[in-house]
Amino acid sequence: MADLDVPDTEPDVDPDRTVDNRGRGCANGIVRVQRALEDLPPGSVLEIQSTDRRAKTEYPKLAAETPHELLAVVESRRRVLRKQYATYLEIHE
């Protein structure tokens, strides 16, 4: 999935689990994300909260390399100079 194809609108679903990786780099938080992906049953939605700008590229790459579906990466302002990202993945086998 190319960067331009990443949906940026919050999906109309309630996440089954949220992993809060704010303040951590994507590489440091990926273990927590992988554990959540393994624990959730198919059809579940995982939300990943992050302040790392690489979330816009790393989590779509993760989805492309796994059977999970990227629903969206939503960018918002946390403070004047700080952005926050919410990534939504639907779990597939």
URKAHU-V298323 format. One record per residue. RES is the residue in one small letter. SS is DSSP state (H for helix, E for strand, L for the rest). PSI is psi in whole degrees, -180 to 180 (999 if undefined). Layout:
# URKAHU-V298323
res,ss,psi
RES,SS,PSI
RES,SS,PSI
This chain:
# URKAHU-V298323
res,ss,psi
m,L,124
a,L,157
d,H,-37
l,H,-19
d,H,0
v,L,118
p,L,140
d,L,20
t,L,133
e,L,129
p,L,156
d,L,60
v,L,153
d,L,126
p,L,144
d,L,-26
r,E,148
t,E,132
v,E,120
d,E,102
n,E,17
r,L,134
g,L,-5
r,L,150
g,L,158
c,H,-42
a,H,-38
n,H,-31
g,H,-8
i,H,-31
v,H,-43
r,H,-39
v,H,-45
q,H,-38
r,H,-44
a,H,-41
l,H,-38
e,H,-32
d,H,-26
l,L,141
p,L,159
p,L,141
g,L,-14
s,L,158
v,E,128
l,E,130
e,E,133
i,E,117
q,E,133
s,E,151
t,L,2
d,L,121
r,L,-18
r,L,-10
a,H,-32
k,H,-17
t,H,-38
e,H,-43
y,H,-37
p,H,-36
k,H,-42
l,H,-46
a,H,-39
a,H,-27
e,L,-1
t,L,173
p,L,-4
h,L,150
e,E,127
l,E,117
l,E,-37
a,E,157
v,E,110
v,E,125
e,E,137
s,E,164
r,E,129
r,L,-45
r,L,-175
v,L,-46
l,L,4
r,L,129
k,E,154
q,E,146
y,E,137
a,E,117
t,E,137
y,E,124
l,E,135
e,E,130
i,L,131
h,L,157
e,L,999
